[in-house]
Each structure stands twice: as C-alpha cells, then as structure tokens.
Amino acid sequence: MQIQYQFRKNDEYFTPSYAVYPIMKRLKAGATVWCPFDKKESEYVRLLSRHGFTVVYGHIQTGQDFFNTAVPDCDYIVSNPPYSLKSEVIKRLYEIGKPFAMLVNFQGIFDSRERFRMFKENRVEMLWLSPRVNYLTGNGELPQRAPFQSGYLCSGICESQLEFEYLDIQS
Ligand SMILES: C[S@@+](CC[C@H](N)C(=O)[O-])C[C@H]1O[C@@H](n2cnc3c(N)ncnc32)[C@H](O)[C@@H]1O
C-alpha cells in the first residue's frame, strides 16, 4: 500500500504505561510482539521487554514505514497507531493476518463504511478501558485529558468480542 507519510501533530500522542498492562496480560508468555509505531522509549517496548516478551519495533522517524516494511516474524502486532491513518492501519493488519491489538479512539469507530465492512467480514474484538486513557505529549507536559474514549481494537487476542478492564493509573 502506498501512503505518503505526513507529519501530523495529532498523531504524536504517546501511551502511558498503565494502558499497556490490560493488553499485555492477554498475550502468551514469551511471545514475539511487533510494535510498528514505536521507538525504543515507547512504553510498549519497555514494558513488554521487561516482562519477558521478545519485542520487534519500528517507527516512521527511524525509517520503518508500517505500510512498506516487511512483516517481521512475530506472534502479535500491538501498538497505538497514528490516529489519522486508523482505517488504513486496520486494513493492512487484516491483510497481514496476524493477531493484533491497537489502542484507538472508539468514538465513531463503526461510522466509516470501509471499517464497518472490514469488521463484518473479519474477527474483531473490543477491549474497553476505564477510566479514559490520558495520553502523553512526549515533551514533558502533563498528560492530555483525552476528549474521547479509547480502547483496544483486537483480532485473535481476546476470548470474547467484548471485554472490559479497569486501568490502574498508578502502574
Ligand atoms: C499515536 S502515536 C503512538 C506512539 C507509540 N506507539 C505509543 O503508543 O506511545 C503514533 C506514532 O506513529 C508514527 N507513525 C505515523 N505514520 C507511521 C508509519 N507509516 N509507520 C510507522 N510509524 C508511523 C507517528 O509519527 C507517531 O509517533
């Protein structure tokens, strides 16, 4: 898929550690996880590595474009993707065909006709989180009070298609 990368400020929000735990506990111990929107300081990379997973990671700014990178040998694909490319990311994930979990804004997730079609034709699971995830800006500012409800959009990871998890924001 040929997608021209454009820097967008709204894509540059980062996941706090407490939002990684609910998905980490659903992965098989010792598995290999590809984090395709992450640099080494990402909480996905840091926590998954610290908990015994093998982590392969990459980011557009270090030369790994998710849409044009060979898929590494991995058991899962897990991350928080650029919001502006939500549909394109989901499309590529289904094409790749590996179990995935993406932390996304759930508001309006079924509004797009293309996404609706993909969810109707493929396995989809939603892991709802409470309270809302407040994302980090990456420049040391206090976490942003998110104006939307986010959760993990998954395929092949959750037992049920609808699951719920409380966040421990101290973790
Ligand atoms: C919402 S941020 C989340 C970053 C990190 N995954 C986290 O959770 O802290 C998404 C990141 O993906 C990067 N990105 C945008 N397009 C990309 C692409 N085509 N391939 C890889 N990374 C991309 C953005 O620059 C941004 O830093």
The ligand as a Gaussian input file, in Angstrom:
#p B3LYP/6-31G(d) Opt

LIG

0 1
 C       -0.307000       7.808000      18.371000
 S        1.468000       7.757000      18.215000
 C        1.818000       6.435000      19.340000
 C        3.261000       6.155000      19.515000
 C        3.561000       4.895000      20.320000
 N        3.022000       3.737000      19.623000
 C        2.953000       4.958000      21.708000
 O        1.924000       4.311000      21.914000
 O        3.480000       5.663000      22.581000
 C        1.671000       7.013000      16.580000
 C        3.085000       7.154000      16.040000
 O        3.169000       6.504000      14.755000
 C        4.054000       7.247000      13.932000
 N        3.764000       6.948000      12.503000
 C        2.985000       7.659000      11.645000
 N        2.942000       7.046000      10.448000
 C        3.695000       5.920000      10.540000
 C        4.038000       4.880000       9.636000
 N        3.559000       4.879000       8.369000
 N        4.837000       3.876000      10.051000
 C        5.337000       3.867000      11.337000
 N        5.070000       4.846000      12.240000
 C        4.245000       5.857000      11.860000
 C        3.790000       8.691000      14.314000
 O        4.880000       9.533000      13.966000
 C        3.532000       8.598000      15.825000
 O        4.694000       8.850000      16.588000

